[in-house]
Amino acid sequence: MIASFMVQLDEDVQETVRNKVKLDPEFLDFVLLEVIRLYPPFVCGRRAVLQEFELCGYRIPADYAVMYFTYTAQRDPDVFPDPDKFIPERWAVGGSNVNDRDRLFTFGGGSRKCVSQEFVWRILKEIVIQLLDQFEWSLATDDHPAYKWFPVARPNSDLLVAFRKRPSQQEGDVKLN
């Protein structure tokens, strides 16, 4: 997820996001929701069918397993307008998806929801806050990397990122990959 965050917040977007997060800390939640919507860590999930139903003319019997594809579901244009665009504001009050957090499948849902979701979310937020506060970064290439989606989403090759301390921090470049 952090790699996807780095990709999505290229140099042009970083300062805007940094400023919005300073004004409204909840905006960071919207940024992270949008990152996991566009780059779900898990490509699919499986659920047991408890009761027979019909889907698009096909009968799905009870006790079967069905799979869903997170990437596709989270880019459904009937649910997410402009589904391929990074629009954190869609999650804010007045946004098109303010009530659709349950349509993200990253942490599961219902009785099968990840028990560590809040813990993981806090860790992600702390890492991102530190990155935004202390560094500016750029990708080694101008192109967004291709992604592998199975078994977990990640860039297809090593993601090379150049980190620079923000002017308010110590001078000098730090390069990580």
Buried (B, 14 or more C-beta within 10 A) or exposed (E): BEBBBBBBBBEEEBEEBBEBBEEEEEBBBBBBBBBBBBBBBBBBBEBEEEEEEEEEEEEBEEEEEEEEBBBEBBBEEEBBEEBEEBBBBBBBEEBBBEEBEEBBBBBBBEEEEEEEEEEEBEEBBEEBEEBBEBBBBBBEEEEEBEBEBEEEBBBEEEBBBBBBBBEEEEEEEEEEE
